[in-house]
């Protein structure tokens, strides 16, 4: 499980079940296990500090590179 945080204010955004190696380019909504503080502004996902974290693409969020940090472990299958 990875904890996704805002890179600007370090606030926790959500806990995500990452499958496989590589970067976090998309966060599938069905793999988000716990939500903390974030908001949607139209089709954008924002931290409460106002920084854009991702873009809502329906079944997943397309993440903005450099707008978030991740800590934790990835699941390799």
JOTA-V346371 format. One record per residue. N is the residue number from 1. RES is the residue in one small letter. PSI is psi in radians with two decimals (none if undefined). NEAR is the number of other ideal C-beta (glycine too) atoms within 12 Angstrom. D_CENTER is the distance of its C-alpha to the mean C-alpha in Angstrom with 1 decimal. Layout:
N/RES/PSI/NEAR/D_CENTER + N/RES/PSI/NEAR/D_CENTER
This chain:
1/x/2.41/19/11.8 + 2/x/2.49/29/9.1 + 3/x/2.09/26/8.1 + 4/x/2.21/39/5.1 + 5/x/2.67/28/7.4 + 6/x/2.36/32/8.6 + 7/x/-0.35/22/11.1 + 8/x/-0.89/20/13.7 + 9/x/-0.07/20/14.3 + 10/x/0.33/19/12.5 + 11/x/2.45/24/11.6 + 12/x/2.35/25/9.4 + 13/x/-1.02/40/6.5 + 14/x/2.93/34/6.2 + 15/x/2.21/22/7.8 + 16/x/2.36/36/7.2 + 17/x/1.68/24/10.4 + 18/x/2.19/30/10.4 + 19/x/2.19/19/13.8 + 20/x/2.88/16/15.9 + 21/x/3.00/11/16.0 + 22/x/3.13/11/14.5 + 23/x/2.86/16/11.6 + 24/x/1.73/36/8.0 + 25/x/-0.53/19/9.0 + 26/x/2.54/28/7.8 + 27/x/1.89/35/5.9 + 28/x/2.33/23/9.1 + 29/x/-0.57/21/9.6 + 30/x/-0.21/14/12.3 + 31/x/-0.08/24/10.5 + 32/x/2.03/28/8.4 + 33/x/-0.51/20/11.1 + 34/x/2.30/18/10.9 + 35/x/2.40/19/9.8 + 36/x/-2.28/21/10.7 + 37/x/2.02/20/11.4 + 38/x/2.92/32/9.9 + 39/x/2.75/22/11.9 + 40/x/2.29/18/12.6 + 41/x/1.62/17/15.2 + 42/x/-2.08/10/16.7 + 43/x/0.07/14/14.4 + 44/x/2.57/22/11.9 + 45/x/2.20/35/8.9 + 46/x/2.62/28/9.9 + 47/x/2.87/31/10.0 + 48/x/-0.30/20/13.5 + 49/x/-0.16/19/14.9 + 50/x/-0.09/17/14.6 + 51/x/2.33/26/12.4 + 52/x/2.20/29/10.6 + 53/x/-0.69/41/6.9 + 54/x/3.14/36/7.2 + 55/x/2.26/23/10.1 + 56/x/2.09/23/11.0 + 57/x/0.38/17/13.1 + 58/x/-1.60/12/14.4 + 59/x/-0.11/13/13.3 + 60/x/2.90/20/9.9 + 61/x/2.21/34/7.5 + 62/x/2.05/23/8.7 + 63/x/2.53/33/6.5 + 64/x/2.08/25/9.0 + 65/x/2.35/17/10.5 + 66/x/-0.13/15/11.4 + 67/x/-0.16/29/9.4 + 68/x/2.83/35/7.1 + 69/x/2.72/25/8.5 + 70/x/2.49/28/8.3 + 71/x/2.58/19/11.3 + 72/x/-2.80/20/12.9 + 73/x/2.60/15/14.4 + 74/x/2.61/19/13.8 + 75/x/2.10/15/16.1 + 76/x/2.15/9/18.8 + 77/x/none/8/20.8
